[in-house]
Amino acid sequence: MYVTVTYLRLKSPLKLFAFLKHVYHIMAQLRESDAKKYTTKGKFMNHYTVSLWPNEKSLKKFARSGAHQKAMKDISNIASEVKVYTYKSDTLPSWTKAKRLLNDNT
């Protein structure tokens, strides 16, 4: 299985509403995807997601389609920084470990 940890920093507080609109649609897509588990954490300008996927094919299918693909086309208008780290694991990490892995590997 694969774990993907993502981080996004908004360009400004004014971008929050555009970001949340994308999040609403992405979460609907995620609920219908092959993801085994996922969790999100965010406040104001900084937002994180951790997701567990059965295989790389499912992860890439999600990332390259639907609401997620649409959001990625708009990411440069919303975010000043984006980090993504994917690794093999059968369990989601704690938030402390997820943030450490992201910072150590991006």
Secondary structure, 3 states (H helix, E strand, C coil): CEEEEEEEEECCHHHHHHHHHHHHHHHHHHHCCCCCEEEEEEECCEEEEEEEECCHHHHHHHHCCHHHHHHHHHHHHHEEEEEEEEEECCCCCCHHHHHHHHHHHC
